[in-house]
Amino acid sequence: MQKNDVALTVDGATKAIAVREDTVGEVLELEGIELAEHDVVLPGVESEVTDDMEITVLVARPFEVTVDGQTREVWTTGKTVQEALGFLDLDHADSKLSTSRSAAIGRDGLSVDIITAKDVTLVAGGKEMAVRFAGTVADLLVEAHIKPDADDIVTPAPDTLLADGMEIKYVDVEVTTPSVEKAIPFGKKSVESSKLAKGKSEVTTKGVEGLKRETYRNVYHDGQLQSSIKQSEEVLKDPVTQVTTVGTYVAPKPEPTRTSSSSSSSAPAPSSSGSRTGTKYDWMRAAGIPESQWTYVDYIVSRESGWNPSARNPSSGACGLAQVYPCSKIGSSWDDPVASLKWQYNYVSSRYGGYQGAYNFWSRNHWY
């Protein structure tokens, strides 16, 4: 019986043999090849052997594949993961595998986890982008070159598996702590003083603004300010309260002007010279001082000399009603009340604009 030349390939290894057997099954028996339940032989074991025939034995291997959490066990004649997935129609380029596609499947088999790609929407920087990707939210951010830090907001959580229709939001959060300096308004208060005429007021202590430093915590989402909360405040300079002095003094009303007949009976002010008689009102009238000023004249002269024309200050040397120093400013008649008042009238008019101005100054300083 004539022999037939046969190319026998077992699990990828090929050898040439010459056989007289009639069927493929007999050839396998001749070579001592036992087929397992899931092994495949091409052509079938009942096929007649012909010259130049190619016989292929595909050894089946156990293959456990988990797709999106669903596991199934199959037998495959694929020798690599890629071949096995191709037989199962699971070899999608955008799927994520737990092992390399080129990994060999040994006789003992192999387990592979597969995450299929999902159609999702990524929102970052306020812009939406449609994406098809396999893996977790964190995997997608890496693919998009987004590196969240501890302050940033990612929803859903980074370890969440992607699902069809899912929206992933990434918010870039920036926190700053700027400091600003602000003025502190000064307060105001009023105090009463009998040294100032009633109806008059003046600022005796000028108000000064203070200065403080405020530190804020500003939170920005994608560059937009979301919140600004004051964290601390430091006073750099205390404000100065403005004080206004309000006068309460009421000058005594002048006595009614006396007639010449009544004045003759009045007791004259002392005069060392004896050359001038009359009342203080006679003297003020004789000195040319308007009656509207007499109240202020009376206030000042009463405190300077007590209306004594011959008064002398032993410590300063001032003399006369107006307490002029030196006395020579009036001349030899320094004890003349009218001469002293005329000098005083000219002096306060020149220096203070009149007796009212002199009165205001004397009320504050007790001299003029």
C-alpha positions as CSV (number, residue, x, y, z in Angstrom):
1,M,0.0,0.0,0.0
2,Q,1.4,3.4,-1.0
3,K,2.3,5.9,1.7
4,N,0.8,9.4,1.8
5,D,2.9,12.5,2.7
6,V,1.1,14.4,5.5
7,A,2.0,17.7,7.3
8,L,0.9,17.3,11.0
9,T,0.6,20.5,13.1
10,V,-0.1,20.1,16.8
11,D,-0.5,23.3,18.8
12,G,1.5,25.2,16.3
13,A,4.3,22.7,15.9
14,T,4.5,21.1,12.4
15,K,6.2,18.0,11.2
16,A,6.1,16.0,7.9
17,I,5.3,12.3,8.1
18,A,4.5,9.5,5.6
19,V,1.6,7.2,6.6
20,R,-0.4,4.4,5.2
21,E,-3.4,5.0,7.6
22,D,-6.8,5.6,6.0
23,T,-8.3,8.3,8.3
24,V,-7.1,11.3,10.2
25,G,-8.1,9.6,13.5
26,E,-5.8,6.7,12.6
27,V,-2.9,9.1,11.9
28,L,-3.4,10.8,15.3
29,E,-3.5,7.3,17.0
30,L,-0.3,6.4,15.1
31,E,1.4,9.6,16.6
32,G,0.0,8.9,20.1
33,I,-2.1,12.1,20.1
34,E,-5.1,11.9,22.4
35,L,-7.7,14.6,21.8
36,A,-9.3,16.2,24.9
37,E,-13.0,17.1,24.9
38,H,-12.6,20.6,23.6
39,D,-9.7,20.1,21.3
40,V,-10.2,20.7,17.6
41,V,-8.8,18.7,14.7
42,L,-8.9,19.8,11.1
43,P,-10.1,18.1,9.0
44,G,-12.2,15.8,11.2
45,V,-11.0,12.5,12.5
46,E,-13.2,10.5,10.0
47,S,-11.7,12.3,7.1
48,E,-9.8,10.2,4.5
49,V,-6.1,10.7,4.4
50,T,-4.8,12.0,1.0
51,D,-1.3,12.7,-0.2
52,D,0.1,16.1,0.8
53,M,-2.7,16.5,3.4
54,E,-2.4,19.1,6.2
55,I,-3.7,17.9,9.6
56,T,-4.0,20.5,12.3
57,V,-4.7,19.8,16.0
58,L,-5.9,22.9,17.9
59,V,-5.4,22.3,21.7
60,A,-8.2,23.9,23.7
61,R,-7.4,26.0,26.8
62,P,-9.6,27.2,29.6
63,F,-10.2,30.9,29.4
64,E,-12.0,33.0,32.0
65,V,-13.1,36.4,30.8
66,T,-14.9,39.1,32.9
67,V,-16.5,41.8,30.9
68,D,-17.7,44.9,32.9
69,G,-18.1,42.7,36.0
70,Q,-19.8,39.8,34.3
71,T,-17.7,36.6,34.3
72,R,-17.9,33.6,32.0
73,E,-15.6,30.6,31.4
74,V,-15.0,29.3,27.9
75,W,-12.6,27.0,26.1
76,T,-10.5,28.5,23.4
77,T,-8.0,27.3,20.8
78,G,-6.5,30.7,20.7
79,K,-2.9,30.8,21.8
80,T,-2.8,34.5,22.8
81,V,-5.3,36.8,24.5
82,Q,-5.9,38.6,21.3
83,E,-6.7,35.4,19.4
84,A,-9.1,34.2,22.1
85,L,-10.9,37.6,22.2
86,G,-11.1,37.6,18.5
87,F,-12.9,34.2,18.6
88,L,-15.3,35.7,21.2
89,D,-15.8,39.0,19.3
90,L,-14.4,40.9,22.3
91,D,-11.3,42.3,20.7
92,H,-12.3,45.9,20.7
93,A,-9.4,48.3,20.4
94,D,-10.9,50.9,22.9
95,S,-11.5,48.3,25.6
96,K,-9.2,48.2,28.6
97,L,-7.7,44.8,29.5
98,S,-6.1,43.5,32.7
99,T,-3.3,41.9,30.7
100,S,-1.5,42.4,27.4
101,R,-3.3,41.4,24.3
102,S,-0.1,39.6,23.2
103,A,0.0,37.5,26.4
104,A,0.2,33.7,25.7
105,I,-2.5,31.4,27.0
106,G,-0.9,28.3,28.5
107,R,-2.3,24.8,28.7
108,D,-3.6,25.7,32.2
109,G,-5.6,28.6,30.9
110,L,-5.8,32.3,31.8
111,S,-8.1,34.9,33.3
112,V,-8.7,38.3,31.8
113,D,-10.7,41.3,33.0
114,I,-12.2,43.6,30.3
115,I,-13.7,47.1,30.7
116,T,-15.5,48.1,27.6
117,A,-15.4,51.8,26.4
118,K,-18.4,54.0,27.3
119,D,-19.8,57.1,25.8
120,V,-19.5,59.9,28.4
121,T,-19.4,63.7,28.6
122,L,-16.4,65.4,30.3
123,V,-17.0,69.0,31.6
124,A,-13.8,70.9,32.4
125,G,-13.2,74.6,32.5
126,G,-16.8,75.2,31.7
127,K,-16.6,73.3,28.4
128,E,-18.3,70.0,27.4
129,M,-16.6,67.3,25.5
130,A,-18.0,64.0,24.3
131,V,-15.6,61.1,24.9
132,R,-15.6,57.3,24.4
133,F,-13.3,55.7,26.9
134,A,-12.8,52.6,29.1
135,G,-11.9,52.7,32.7
136,T,-12.5,54.9,35.7
137,V,-13.1,58.6,36.1
138,A,-9.4,59.0,37.2
139,D,-8.3,57.1,34.0
140,L,-10.3,59.5,31.9
141,L,-8.8,62.6,33.6
142,V,-5.3,61.2,33.0
143,E,-6.1,60.7,29.3
144,A,-7.4,64.3,29.2
145,H,-4.1,65.6,30.8
146,I,-6.0,66.8,33.8
147,K,-4.2,66.5,37.2
148,P,-6.6,67.4,40.1
149,D,-5.0,68.6,43.3
150,A,-6.5,68.4,46.8
151,D,-8.7,71.5,46.4
152,D,-10.2,70.6,43.0
153,I,-13.7,69.1,42.7
154,V,-14.2,65.9,40.7
155,T,-17.7,64.3,40.3
156,P,-18.4,61.4,40.4
157,A,-15.5,60.1,42.6
158,P,-12.3,59.4,40.8
159,D,-12.5,55.6,41.4
160,T,-16.0,55.4,39.8
161,L,-16.2,53.2,36.7
162,L,-17.4,54.9,33.6
163,A,-20.9,54.2,32.4
164,D,-22.7,55.1,29.2
165,G,-24.3,58.5,29.4
166,M,-22.3,59.5,32.5
167,E,-21.3,63.2,33.0
168,I,-17.9,63.8,34.6
169,K,-17.3,67.3,36.0
170,Y,-13.9,68.7,36.9
171,V,-13.7,72.1,38.6
172,D,-10.3,73.8,39.1
173,V,-10.4,75.3,42.6
174,E,-7.9,77.9,43.6
175,V,-7.7,79.4,47.1
176,T,-6.0,82.6,47.9
177,T,-5.5,84.6,51.1
178,P,-4.9,88.2,50.2
179,S,-4.6,91.0,52.7
180,V,-5.9,94.6,52.3
181,E,-5.4,97.7,54.4
182,K,-8.5,99.7,55.2
183,A,-9.1,103.0,57.1
184,I,-10.8,102.9,60.5
185,P,-13.3,105.8,60.8
186,F,-12.7,108.0,63.8
187,G,-15.4,108.6,66.4
188,K,-16.8,112.0,67.4
189,K,-17.8,113.3,70.8
190,S,-18.7,116.7,72.4
191,V,-17.6,118.1,75.7
192,E,-19.0,121.1,77.5
193,S,-16.8,123.9,78.7
194,S,-17.6,127.1,80.7
195,K,-14.5,128.7,79.2
196,L,-16.3,129.1,75.9
197,A,-19.3,131.3,75.3
198,K,-22.7,129.5,74.9
199,G,-23.5,129.0,71.3
200,K,-19.9,128.7,70.3
201,S,-18.1,125.4,69.6
202,E,-14.7,124.5,68.2
203,V,-12.8,121.3,67.4
204,T,-10.2,120.9,70.2
205,T,-8.9,117.5,69.1
206,K,-8.9,116.8,65.4
207,G,-10.1,113.3,64.5
208,V,-7.6,111.0,62.7
209,E,-8.5,107.8,60.9
210,G,-6.9,104.5,62.0
211,L,-5.6,101.8,59.9
212,K,-6.3,98.0,59.9
213,R,-5.2,95.0,57.8
214,E,-7.9,92.4,56.9
215,T,-7.0,89.0,55.5
216,Y,-9.5,87.1,53.4
217,R,-10.0,83.6,52.1
218,N,-11.0,83.8,48.5
219,V,-12.2,80.7,46.6
220,Y,-12.2,80.6,42.8
221,H,-14.0,78.0,40.6
222,D,-12.5,77.9,37.1
223,G,-11.2,81.4,37.7
224,Q,-14.5,82.8,38.9
225,L,-14.7,84.1,42.5
226,Q,-17.2,82.0,44.5
227,S,-16.7,83.2,48.0
228,S,-14.7,85.7,50.0
229,I,-14.6,85.3,53.8
230,K,-12.7,87.5,56.2
231,Q,-10.3,85.3,58.2
232,S,-8.6,87.9,60.5
233,E,-8.2,91.6,61.2
234,E,-5.2,93.4,62.7
235,V,-5.3,97.0,63.8
236,L,-2.1,98.8,62.6
237,K,-3.0,102.2,64.0
238,D,-5.8,103.2,66.4
239,P,-8.1,106.1,65.3
240,V,-8.1,109.3,67.3
241,T,-11.6,110.5,68.4
242,Q,-12.5,114.0,67.3
243,V,-13.5,116.2,70.3
244,T,-15.6,119.2,69.9
245,T,-15.8,121.7,72.8
246,V,-19.2,123.3,73.2
247,G,-19.4,126.5,75.2
248,T,-21.7,127.0,78.2
249,Y,-20.6,130.4,79.5
250,V,-23.2,133.1,79.5
251,A,-21.7,136.6,80.1
252,P,-23.5,138.7,82.7
253,K,-25.8,141.3,81.3
254,P,-24.6,144.8,81.5
255,E,-26.3,147.1,84.0
256,P,-28.6,149.7,82.5
257,T,-26.9,152.9,81.3
258,R,-27.1,155.5,84.1
259,T,-28.2,159.1,83.5
260,S,-25.9,161.9,84.5
261,S,-28.0,162.6,87.5
262,S,-28.0,159.0,88.7
263,S,-24.3,158.5,88.0
264,S,-23.4,161.3,90.3
265,S,-24.7,159.3,93.2
266,S,-22.8,156.1,92.2
267,A,-19.6,155.2,94.0
268,P,-16.7,155.8,91.6
269,A,-14.0,153.2,91.0
270,P,-10.8,153.9,92.9
271,S,-8.5,156.3,91.2
272,S,-5.0,156.9,92.5
273,S,-4.8,160.2,90.6
274,G,-8.3,161.3,91.6
275,S,-8.4,163.0,88.2
276,R,-11.2,160.8,86.7
277,T,-14.6,160.0,88.3
278,G,-17.7,158.2,87.2
279,T,-18.7,154.6,86.7
280,K,-17.2,152.0,84.5
281,Y,-19.9,152.6,82.0
282,D,-19.0,156.3,81.9
283,W,-15.4,155.3,81.3
284,M,-16.2,152.9,78.5
285,R,-18.4,155.5,76.8
286,A,-15.7,158.1,77.2
287,A,-13.2,155.7,75.6
288,G,-15.4,155.4,72.5
289,I,-16.2,151.7,73.0
290,P,-19.6,150.7,71.5
291,E,-22.2,149.6,74.0
292,S,-22.5,146.2,72.1
293,Q,-19.0,145.4,73.4
294,W,-19.4,146.4,77.0
295,T,-20.3,142.9,78.2
296,Y,-17.0,141.6,76.8
297,V,-15.1,144.6,78.2
298,D,-16.6,144.0,81.6
299,Y,-15.7,140.3,81.6
300,I,-12.0,141.0,80.7
301,V,-11.4,144.0,82.9
302,S,-13.1,142.4,85.9
303,R,-10.6,139.6,85.7
304,E,-7.5,141.7,84.8
305,S,-7.8,144.5,87.4
306,G,-11.2,144.3,89.1
307,W,-11.9,147.8,87.6
308,N,-9.2,149.4,89.7
309,P,-7.5,152.1,87.6
310,S,-4.5,152.1,89.9
311,A,-4.0,148.3,90.0
312,R,-0.5,147.0,89.7
313,N,0.7,143.4,89.3
314,P,3.7,143.0,91.6
315,S,5.1,140.0,89.7
316,S,4.7,141.2,86.1
317,G,4.7,145.0,86.5
318,A,1.5,145.4,84.5
319,C,-0.7,148.3,85.5
320,G,-4.0,150.1,85.1
321,L,-7.4,148.8,84.2
322,A,-6.1,147.0,81.1
323,Q,-3.0,145.7,83.0
324,V,-0.7,147.1,80.3
325,Y,3.0,146.3,80.3
326,P,5.1,148.3,80.3
327,C,3.0,151.1,81.8
328,S,4.8,153.5,79.5
329,K,2.7,152.3,76.6
330,I,-0.1,154.5,78.1
331,G,2.2,157.3,79.3
332,S,2.3,159.0,82.7
333,S,-1.5,158.8,82.9
334,W,-1.5,155.0,83.1
335,D,-3.9,155.2,86.1
336,D,-6.4,157.1,84.0
337,P,-9.2,154.5,83.3
338,V,-10.3,156.2,80.1
339,A,-6.8,156.3,78.7
340,S,-6.2,152.6,79.7
341,L,-9.5,151.6,78.0
342,K,-8.6,153.5,74.8
343,W,-5.3,151.7,74.7
344,Q,-7.0,148.4,75.3
345,Y,-9.7,149.1,72.7
346,N,-7.0,149.8,70.0
347,Y,-5.1,146.7,71.1
348,V,-7.9,144.1,70.9
349,S,-9.3,145.6,67.7
350,S,-5.9,145.2,66.0
351,R,-5.1,141.8,67.5
352,Y,-8.5,140.1,67.8
353,G,-10.8,142.1,65.6
354,G,-12.7,143.4,68.6
355,Y,-13.6,142.7,72.2
356,Q,-15.6,139.5,71.3
357,G,-12.5,137.9,69.7
358,A,-10.4,138.9,72.8
359,Y,-13.1,137.5,75.1
360,N,-13.0,134.2,73.2
361,F,-9.2,134.0,73.5
362,W,-9.2,135.0,77.2
363,S,-11.9,132.3,77.9
364,R,-9.5,129.7,76.6
365,N,-6.2,131.0,77.8
366,H,-6.9,133.3,80.8
367,W,-4.8,136.1,79.2
368,Y,-5.0,138.3,76.2
